[in-house]
Amino acid sequence: MRVVLCNCPPEAAPTIARALVDRRLAACVNLIPNVRSVYRWQGEICDDAETTLLIKSAVDPAKLEAAIAELHPYDVPEILALEIDETHSHAPYLEWVRAMTR
């Protein structure tokens, strides 16, 4: 069980979120708008408006990563997987995530 963080252009966020849920790769994706990312890319400092996707999933992380990479418009999308401490998480919610991603 994991939460995956992914920043993307605001216009791409709903499409990626819906596709991941539709493919049963995510139980839920929260879209957190109005994120501002400052980073270095190809020798330049970039300052971009983005939306953060907070993706809850129990599928094979490689499948989820491949789908995000396929759907994402960036050459190198941010895909950060954080494992969930299931001992200290709400069991009924975790079961729902598992059921939605089977």
C-alpha distances in whole Angstrom, upper triangle without the diagonal:
4,7,10,13,16,20,22,26,26,28,25,22,22,23,20,18,20,19,15,15,18,17,14,12,11,11,13,14,16,19,21,24,27,25,28,27,29,29,31,31,34,36,36,35,33,32,30,29,25,23,19,16,13,11,8,6,4,8,9,9,13,13,12,14,17,17,17,20,22,22,22,26,26,26,24,21,19,15,13,10,9,6,6,8,8,12,13,11,12,12,13,11,8,10,11,8,8,12,12,10,12
4,6,10,13,16,19,23,23,25,22,19,20,21,18,16,18,18,14,15,18,17,14,11,10,11,12,12,14,17,18,21,24,22,24,23,26,25,28,28,31,33,33,31,29,28,27,25,22,19,16,13,10,8,6,6,6,9,10,8,12,13,11,12,15,15,15,17,20,19,19,23,22,24,21,18,15,12,10,6,5,4,5,9,10,13,13,11,14,14,15,13,10,13,13,10,11,14,14,12,14
4,7,10,13,16,19,20,22,19,16,17,19,15,13,16,17,13,14,17,17,15,12,9,10,10,9,11,13,14,18,20,18,21,20,23,23,25,25,29,31,30,28,26,25,23,22,18,16,12,10,7,5,5,6,9,11,12,10,14,14,11,12,15,15,13,16,19,18,17,21,20,22,19,16,13,10,8,6,5,7,7,11,12,15,15,12,14,15,16,13,11,14,14,11,13,16,14,13,16
4,7,10,13,16,17,19,17,14,16,16,13,12,15,15,12,13,17,16,15,11,10,12,11,9,11,12,13,16,18,16,18,17,20,20,22,22,25,27,27,25,23,22,20,19,16,14,10,8,6,5,7,8,11,11,12,9,12,12,9,9,13,12,10,13,16,15,14,17,17,18,15,12,10,7,5,4,6,9,10,14,15,19,18,16,18,19,20,16,15,18,17,13,15,18,16,14,17
4,7,10,14,15,17,15,12,15,16,13,12,15,16,13,15,18,18,17,14,12,14,12,10,10,10,11,13,15,13,15,14,16,16,19,19,22,24,24,22,20,19,17,16,12,10,7,6,5,6,9,11,14,15,16,12,14,15,12,11,14,14,11,13,16,15,13,16,15,17,14,10,7,6,5,7,8,11,13,16,18,21,20,18,20,21,22,19,18,21,20,16,18,21,19,17,21
4,7,10,12,14,11,9,12,13,10,10,14,14,12,15,18,17,17,14,13,15,13,10,11,10,10,12,14,11,13,12,15,15,17,17,20,22,21,20,17,17,14,13,10,8,6,5,7,8,11,13,16,16,17,13,15,15,11,10,13,12,9,10,13,12,9,12,11,13,11,7,5,5,7,9,11,15,16,20,22,25,24,22,23,25,25,21,21,23,22,18,20,23,20,18,22
4,7,9,12,10,8,12,13,11,11,15,16,15,17,19,20,20,17,16,18,16,12,11,9,9,10,11,8,10,9,12,12,15,15,18,20,19,17,14,13,11,10,6,6,4,6,9,11,15,17,20,20,20,17,18,18,15,13,15,14,11,12,14,12,9,11,10,13,11,7,6,8,10,13,15,18,20,23,25,28,27,24,26,28,28,24,24,26,25,21,24,26,23,22,25
4,6,8,7,6,10,11,9,11,14,14,14,17,19,19,20,18,17,19,17,13,13,10,10,10,11,10,11,10,13,13,16,15,18,20,18,17,14,13,10,9,5,5,7,8,11,13,17,18,22,21,22,19,19,19,16,14,15,14,10,11,13,10,7,8,8,11,11,8,8,10,13,15,18,21,23,26,28,31,30,27,28,30,30,26,26,28,26,23,25,27,24,22,26
4,5,5,6,10,11,10,12,15,16,16,19,20,21,22,20,19,21,19,15,14,11,11,10,10,10,10,10,13,14,16,15,18,20,18,17,13,12,8,7,5,6,9,10,14,16,20,21,25,24,25,22,22,22,19,17,18,17,13,14,15,12,9,8,9,13,13,10,12,14,17,19,22,25,26,30,31,34,33,30,31,33,33,29,29,31,29,26,28,29,26,25,28
4,6,5,8,10,10,11,14,15,16,18,19,21,22,21,19,21,18,14,13,9,9,7,8,9,11,12,15,17,19,19,22,24,21,20,16,14,10,7,5,5,9,10,14,16,19,21,25,25,26,24,24,23,20,19,20,18,15,16,17,14,11,11,12,16,16,14,14,16,18,21,22,26,26,30,31,34,32,30,30,32,31,28,28,30,28,25,28,29,25,25,28
4,6,7,8,10,11,13,14,16,17,18,20,22,21,19,21,18,15,15,11,12,10,12,13,14,15,18,20,22,20,23,25,23,22,18,16,13,10,9,9,12,12,16,17,21,23,26,26,27,25,25,23,20,20,20,18,15,16,16,12,11,10,13,16,17,15,16,18,20,23,25,28,29,32,33,36,35,32,32,34,33,29,29,31,28,26,28,29,25,25,28
4,6,6,6,9,10,11,12,15,16,17,19,17,17,19,16,13,13,11,13,12,13,14,15,16,19,19,21,20,22,25,23,22,18,17,14,12,9,9,11,10,14,15,18,20,23,22,23,21,21,20,17,16,16,14,11,12,12,9,7,8,10,14,15,12,14,15,18,20,22,25,26,30,31,34,33,30,30,32,31,27,27,29,26,23,26,26,23,22,25
4,6,5,6,9,10,11,12,14,16,17,15,14,16,13,10,10,7,9,9,12,12,14,15,18,19,22,21,23,26,24,23,19,18,14,12,9,6,8,7,11,11,15,17,20,20,22,19,20,19,15,15,16,14,11,13,13,10,9,10,12,16,16,12,13,14,16,17,20,22,23,27,27,31,29,27,27,28,27,24,24,26,23,20,23,24,20,20,23
4,6,5,6,8,10,11,12,14,15,15,13,15,12,9,10,8,11,11,14,15,18,18,22,23,25,24,27,30,28,26,23,21,18,15,12,9,11,9,12,12,15,17,20,20,22,21,21,19,16,17,18,14,12,15,15,11,11,13,15,19,19,16,16,16,19,20,22,24,24,28,28,31,30,27,27,28,26,23,23,25,22,19,22,22,19,19,22
4,6,5,6,9,10,10,12,14,14,13,15,13,11,12,11,14,14,17,17,20,20,23,24,26,24,27,30,28,27,24,23,19,17,14,12,13,11,14,13,16,17,20,19,21,20,20,18,15,16,16,12,11,13,12,8,9,11,14,17,18,15,16,16,19,20,22,25,25,29,29,33,32,28,28,29,28,24,24,25,23,20,22,22,19,18,21
4,6,5,6,9,10,11,12,11,11,13,12,9,11,10,13,14,17,17,19,19,22,22,24,22,25,28,27,26,23,22,18,17,13,11,11,9,11,10,13,14,17,16,18,16,16,14,11,12,12,9,7,10,10,6,7,10,12,15,15,12,13,13,15,16,19,21,22,26,26,30,29,26,26,27,26,22,22,23,21,18,20,20,17,16,19
4,6,5,6,9,10,11,10,8,10,8,6,8,8,11,13,16,16,19,19,23,23,26,25,27,30,29,28,24,23,20,18,14,11,10,7,9,8,11,12,15,15,17,16,17,15,12,13,14,11,9,13,13,10,10,13,15,18,18,14,15,13,15,16,18,20,20,24,24,27,26,23,23,24,22,19,19,20,18,15,17,18,14,14,17
4,6,5,6,9,10,10,9,10,9,8,11,11,14,16,19,20,22,23,26,27,29,28,30,33,32,31,27,26,23,20,17,14,14,11,13,11,13,14,17,16,18,18,19,16,13,15,16,12,11,15,14,11,13,15,18,21,21,17,18,17,19,19,21,22,22,26,26,29,28,25,24,25,23,20,20,21,18,15,18,17,13,13,16
4,5,5,6,8,9,9,11,11,10,13,13,17,18,21,21,24,24,27,27,29,27,29,33,32,31,28,27,24,22,18,16,16,12,14,12,14,13,16,15,16,16,16,13,11,13,13,9,9,12,11,8,11,14,17,19,19,16,17,16,18,18,21,22,23,26,26,30,29,26,26,26,24,21,21,21,19,16,17,17,14,13,15
4,5,5,6,5,5,8,9,8,12,13,16,18,21,21,23,23,26,26,28,27,29,32,31,30,28,27,24,22,18,16,14,11,12,9,10,10,12,11,13,13,13,10,8,10,11,7,8,11,11,9,11,15,17,19,18,15,16,14,16,15,17,18,19,23,22,26,26,23,23,22,21,18,18,18,16,13,14,15,11,10,13
4,5,5,6,5,6,7,7,11,13,16,19,22,22,25,25,29,29,31,30,32,35,34,33,30,29,26,24,20,17,16,12,12,9,10,9,12,12,14,15,16,13,11,14,14,11,12,15,15,13,15,18,20,22,22,19,19,16,18,17,18,19,19,22,22,25,25,21,21,21,19,16,16,16,13,11,12,12,8,8,11
4,5,8,8,9,10,11,14,16,19,21,25,25,28,28,31,31,33,32,34,37,36,35,32,31,28,26,22,20,19,15,16,13,13,13,15,13,16,17,17,14,12,15,15,12,13,16,15,13,16,19,21,23,23,20,21,19,21,20,22,22,22,26,25,28,28,25,24,23,22,19,19,18,15,14,15,14,10,10,12
4,5,8,10,12,12,16,17,21,23,26,26,29,28,31,31,33,31,33,36,36,35,32,32,29,27,23,21,20,16,16,13,13,12,13,11,13,14,14,11,10,13,12,9,11,14,13,12,15,18,21,22,22,19,20,18,20,18,21,21,22,25,24,28,28,25,24,23,22,19,19,18,16,14,14,13,10,8,10
4,5,7,9,11,15,17,21,23,27,26,29,29,32,32,34,32,35,38,37,36,33,33,30,28,24,21,20,16,15,12,11,9,10,8,11,13,14,11,10,13,14,11,13,16,15,15,17,21,23,24,23,20,21,18,19,17,19,19,19,22,20,24,25,21,21,20,18,16,15,14,12,10,10,9,6,5,7
4,7,9,10,14,16,19,22,25,24,27,26,29,28,30,29,31,34,34,33,31,30,27,26,22,19,17,14,13,9,9,6,8,6,9,9,11,8,6,10,11,8,10,13,13,13,15,19,20,21,20,17,17,14,15,13,15,16,16,20,19,23,23,20,20,19,19,16,14,15,13,10,10,11,8,6,8
4,5,7,11,13,16,19,22,22,24,24,27,27,30,29,32,34,34,32,30,29,26,24,20,17,15,11,10,6,6,5,7,8,11,11,13,11,8,11,13,11,11,14,15,14,15,19,20,22,21,17,17,14,14,13,14,14,14,18,17,21,21,17,17,17,16,13,12,13,11,8,9,10,7,6,10
4,7,10,13,16,19,23,23,26,26,29,30,32,32,35,37,36,35,32,31,28,26,22,19,16,13,11,8,6,6,8,10,13,14,16,14,12,15,17,14,14,18,19,17,19,22,23,26,24,21,20,17,17,15,15,15,14,17,16,20,19,16,15,15,13,10,10,10,8,5,8,8,5,6,9
4,7,10,13,16,19,19,23,23,27,28,30,30,33,35,34,32,30,28,25,23,19,15,13,10,8,6,6,8,11,12,16,15,18,16,13,16,18,15,14,18,19,17,17,21,22,25,23,19,18,16,16,15,15,16,15,18,17,20,19,16,15,16,14,11,11,13,10,8,11,12,9,10,13
4,6,10,12,16,16,19,20,23,24,27,27,30,32,31,29,26,24,21,19,15,12,10,6,5,4,6,9,13,14,16,15,17,16,12,14,16,14,12,16,17,14,15,18,19,22,20,16,15,14,14,14,14,16,15,19,19,22,21,18,17,19,18,14,14,16,14,11,14,15,12,12,16
4,6,10,13,13,17,18,21,23,26,26,29,31,30,28,25,23,20,17,13,10,8,6,5,7,9,12,16,17,20,18,20,19,16,17,19,17,15,18,19,17,16,19,20,23,21,17,16,15,15,15,15,17,16,19,20,23,21,18,18,20,19,15,16,18,16,14,17,18,15,16,20
4,6,10,10,14,15,19,21,24,24,27,29,27,25,22,19,16,13,10,6,6,5,7,9,12,15,19,20,22,20,22,21,17,17,20,17,14,17,19,15,14,16,17,21,20,16,15,15,15,16,17,19,19,22,23,26,24,21,21,23,22,19,20,22,19,17,20,21,18,19,22
4,7,7,11,13,17,19,22,23,26,28,26,23,20,17,15,11,9,5,5,6,8,11,14,17,21,22,24,22,24,23,19,19,22,20,17,19,21,18,16,18,18,21,20,16,15,15,16,17,17,20,20,23,24,26,24,22,22,24,24,20,21,24,22,20,23,24,21,22,25
4,6,9,12,15,18,21,22,25,27,24,21,18,15,12,9,7,5,7,9,11,14,17,20,24,25,27,24,26,25,22,21,23,21,18,20,22,18,16,17,18,21,20,17,16,17,18,20,20,23,23,26,28,30,28,25,26,28,28,24,25,28,25,23,26,27,24,25,28
4,6,10,13,16,19,20,24,25,22,19,16,12,10,6,6,6,8,12,14,17,20,24,27,28,30,27,28,28,24,24,26,24,20,22,24,21,18,18,18,21,21,18,17,19,19,22,22,25,26,28,30,33,30,28,29,31,31,27,28,31,29,26,30,31,28,28,32
4,6,10,13,16,18,21,22,19,16,13,10,8,6,5,6,7,10,13,16,19,22,26,27,28,25,26,26,23,21,24,22,19,20,22,20,17,17,16,19,18,15,14,16,16,19,19,23,24,26,28,31,28,26,28,30,30,27,27,30,28,26,29,31,28,27,31
4,7,10,13,15,19,19,16,13,10,7,6,5,6,8,10,13,16,19,22,25,29,29,30,26,27,28,24,23,25,24,20,21,23,21,18,17,16,19,17,15,14,17,17,20,21,25,26,29,31,33,31,29,31,33,34,30,30,33,32,29,32,34,31,30,34
4,6,10,12,15,16,13,10,8,6,5,6,7,9,10,14,16,19,22,24,28,28,28,25,25,26,23,21,23,23,19,19,22,20,16,16,14,16,14,13,11,15,15,19,20,24,25,28,30,33,31,29,31,34,34,31,30,33,32,29,32,34,31,30,33
4,7,10,13,13,10,7,6,4,7,9,10,13,14,17,19,22,25,27,30,31,30,27,27,28,25,23,25,25,21,21,24,22,19,18,15,17,15,14,13,17,17,21,22,26,27,30,33,35,33,32,34,37,37,34,33,37,35,32,35,37,34,33,36
4,6,10,10,8,6,5,7,9,12,12,15,15,18,20,22,25,27,30,30,29,25,26,27,24,22,23,24,20,19,22,22,18,17,14,14,13,13,12,15,16,20,21,25,27,30,33,35,34,33,35,37,38,35,34,37,36,32,35,37,35,33,36
4,7,6,5,4,6,9,11,14,15,18,18,21,23,25,28,29,32,32,30,27,26,28,26,23,24,25,22,20,23,23,19,17,14,14,12,14,13,17,18,22,24,27,30,32,35,38,37,36,38,40,41,37,36,39,39,35,37,39,37,35,38
4,5,5,6,7,10,11,15,15,18,18,21,23,25,28,29,32,31,29,26,25,26,24,21,22,23,20,18,20,20,17,15,11,11,10,12,13,16,18,22,24,28,30,33,36,39,38,37,39,41,41,38,37,39,38,35,36,39,36,34,37
4,6,8,10,13,15,18,18,21,22,24,26,28,31,32,34,33,31,28,27,28,26,23,23,25,22,19,21,22,18,16,13,11,11,14,15,19,21,25,27,31,34,36,39,42,41,40,42,44,45,41,40,42,41,38,39,41,39,36,39
4,7,9,13,15,19,20,23,24,26,28,30,33,34,37,36,34,31,30,31,29,26,27,28,25,23,25,25,22,20,16,15,15,17,18,21,23,27,29,32,35,38,41,43,42,41,44,46,47,43,42,45,44,40,42,44,42,39,42
4,6,10,12,16,17,21,22,25,27,29,33,34,37,36,35,31,30,32,30,26,27,28,25,23,25,25,21,19,16,15,15,17,18,21,23,27,29,32,35,38,41,43,42,41,43,45,46,42,41,44,43,39,41,44,41,39,42
4,7,10,14,15,19,20,23,25,27,31,32,35,35,34,30,30,31,29,26,27,28,24,23,25,25,21,19,16,16,16,17,17,20,21,25,27,31,33,36,39,41,39,38,41,43,44,40,39,42,41,38,40,42,39,38,41
4,6,10,12,15,17,20,22,25,28,30,33,33,32,29,29,29,27,24,25,25,22,21,23,22,18,16,13,15,14,15,15,19,20,24,26,29,31,34,37,40,38,37,39,41,41,38,37,40,39,35,37,40,37,35,39
4,7,10,13,15,18,21,24,27,29,33,33,33,29,29,30,27,25,26,26,22,22,24,22,19,17,15,17,16,16,15,19,20,24,25,29,31,33,36,39,37,35,37,39,40,36,36,39,37,34,37,39,36,35,38
4,6,10,12,15,18,21,25,27,30,30,31,27,28,28,25,23,24,23,20,19,21,19,16,14,13,15,15,14,14,17,19,22,24,28,29,32,34,37,35,33,35,37,37,34,34,36,35,32,34,36,33,32,35
4,7,10,13,16,19,23,25,29,29,30,27,27,27,24,22,24,23,19,19,21,19,15,14,14,17,17,15,14,17,19,22,23,27,28,31,33,36,34,32,33,35,35,31,31,34,32,29,32,34,31,30,34
4,7,10,13,15,19,22,25,25,26,23,24,24,20,19,21,19,16,16,18,16,12,12,12,15,14,12,12,14,16,19,20,24,25,28,30,33,31,28,30,32,32,28,28,31,29,26,28,30,27,26,30
4,6,10,12,16,19,22,23,24,21,22,22,18,18,20,18,14,16,18,15,12,13,13,17,16,12,12,13,15,17,18,21,22,25,27,30,28,25,26,28,28,24,25,27,25,22,25,27,24,23,27
4,6,9,13,16,19,20,21,18,20,20,16,15,18,16,13,15,17,15,12,14,14,17,15,12,10,11,11,13,15,18,18,22,23,26,24,22,23,25,25,21,21,24,22,20,22,24,21,21,24
4,6,10,12,16,17,18,16,17,17,13,13,16,14,11,13,15,13,11,14,14,17,15,12,10,10,11,12,13,16,16,20,21,24,23,20,21,23,22,19,19,21,19,16,19,21,18,17,21
4,7,10,13,15,17,14,17,17,13,13,16,15,12,15,17,15,14,17,17,20,18,14,12,10,10,10,10,13,13,16,17,21,19,16,17,19,19,15,15,18,16,13,16,18,16,15,19
4,6,10,11,13,11,14,13,10,11,14,12,10,14,16,14,14,17,18,20,18,14,12,10,10,9,10,12,12,16,16,20,19,16,17,18,17,14,13,16,14,11,13,15,13,12,15
4,7,9,12,11,14,14,10,13,16,14,13,17,18,17,17,21,21,23,21,17,16,13,12,10,10,10,10,13,13,16,16,13,13,14,14,10,9,12,10,7,10,12,10,9,13
4,6,9,8,12,11,8,11,14,13,13,16,17,17,18,21,22,23,21,18,16,13,13,10,10,10,10,13,13,17,17,14,15,14,14,11,9,11,10,6,7,10,9,7,10
4,7,8,11,11,9,12,15,14,15,18,19,19,20,24,24,25,23,20,19,15,15,11,12,10,10,13,12,15,16,14,15,13,14,12,9,10,10,7,6,9,9,6,8
4,6,8,7,7,10,12,12,13,16,17,17,19,22,23,24,22,19,18,15,15,12,13,12,13,16,15,19,20,18,18,17,17,15,12,13,13,10,8,11,10,6,7
4,5,6,7,9,10,11,13,15,16,17,19,22,22,22,20,18,18,14,14,11,13,12,14,17,17,20,22,20,21,20,20,19,15,16,16,13,11,14,14,10,10
4,5,5,6,9,10,11,12,14,15,16,20,19,19,17,15,14,10,10,8,10,10,13,16,17,20,21,19,21,21,22,19,16,18,18,14,13,16,15,12,13
4,5,5,6,9,10,10,12,14,15,18,18,17,16,14,14,11,12,10,13,14,17,20,20,24,25,23,25,24,25,23,20,21,21,17,16,19,18,14,15
4,5,5,6,9,10,11,12,14,18,18,18,17,15,15,12,14,12,15,16,18,21,21,25,26,24,25,24,24,22,19,20,19,16,15,17,15,12,13
4,5,5,6,9,10,11,12,16,16,17,15,13,13,9,11,10,13,14,16,19,20,23,24,22,23,22,22,20,17,19,18,14,14,16,14,11,13
4,5,5,6,9,10,10,14,13,13,12,10,10,7,9,9,13,14,17,20,21,25,25,23,25,25,25,22,20,22,21,17,17,20,18,14,17
4,6,5,6,9,10,13,13,13,12,11,12,10,13,13,16,18,20,24,25,28,29,27,28,28,28,25,23,24,23,19,19,21,19,16,17
4,5,5,6,8,12,13,14,13,11,13,11,14,14,17,19,21,24,25,28,29,26,27,27,27,23,22,23,21,18,18,19,17,14,16
4,5,5,6,9,10,11,11,8,9,8,11,12,15,18,20,23,24,28,28,25,26,27,26,23,22,23,22,18,19,21,18,15,18
4,6,5,8,8,8,8,7,9,8,12,14,17,20,22,26,27,31,30,28,30,30,30,27,25,27,25,22,22,24,21,19,21
4,6,8,10,10,11,10,13,12,16,17,20,22,25,28,29,33,33,30,31,31,31,28,26,28,26,23,23,24,21,19,21
4,7,9,11,12,10,12,12,16,17,20,23,24,28,29,33,32,30,30,31,30,27,26,27,25,22,23,23,20,18,21
4,6,8,9,7,9,10,14,16,19,22,24,28,29,33,32,29,30,31,31,27,26,28,26,23,24,25,22,20,23
4,7,9,8,11,13,17,19,22,25,27,31,32,36,35,33,34,35,34,31,30,32,30,26,28,29,26,24,27
4,5,5,9,11,15,18,21,24,27,30,32,35,35,32,34,35,35,31,30,33,31,27,29,30,27,25,28
4,6,10,12,15,18,22,25,28,31,33,36,36,34,36,37,37,33,32,34,33,29,30,32,29,27,29
4,7,9,12,15,19,22,25,28,30,33,33,31,33,34,35,31,30,32,31,27,28,30,28,25,28
4,6,10,13,16,19,22,25,27,30,30,28,30,31,31,28,26,29,28,24,25,27,25,22,25
4,6,10,13,16,19,22,24,28,27,25,27,28,29,26,24,27,26,22,24,26,24,22,25
4,7,10,13,16,19,21,24,24,22,24,25,26,23,21,24,23,19,20,23,21,18,21
4,7,10,13,16,18,21,21,20,22,23,24,21,19,22,22,18,20,23,21,19,22
4,7,10,13,15,18,18,17,19,20,21,18,16,19,19,15,16,20,18,16,19
4,6,10,12,15,15,14,16,17,19,17,14,18,18,15,16,20,19,17,20
4,7,9,12,12,11,14,15,17,15,12,15,17,14,14,18,18,16,18
4,6,9,9,8,11,11,14,12,9,13,14,12,13,16,17,15,18
4,6,6,6,10,11,14,13,10,14,16,14,15,18,19,18,20
4,5,5,8,7,11,10,8,10,13,12,12,15,17,16,18
4,6,8,8,12,12,10,13,16,15,15,18,20,20,21
4,7,9,12,12,11,14,16,15,16,19,21,21,23
4,6,9,8,7,11,12,12,13,16,17,18,20
4,6,6,6,9,10,11,13,15,16,17,19
4,5,5,6,9,10,11,12,14,16,17
4,5,5,6,9,10,10,12,14,16
4,5,5,6,9,10,11,13,15
4,5,5,6,9,10,11,13
4,5,5,6,9,10,11
4,5,5,6,9,10
4,5,5,6,9
4,6,5,6
4,6,6
4,6
4
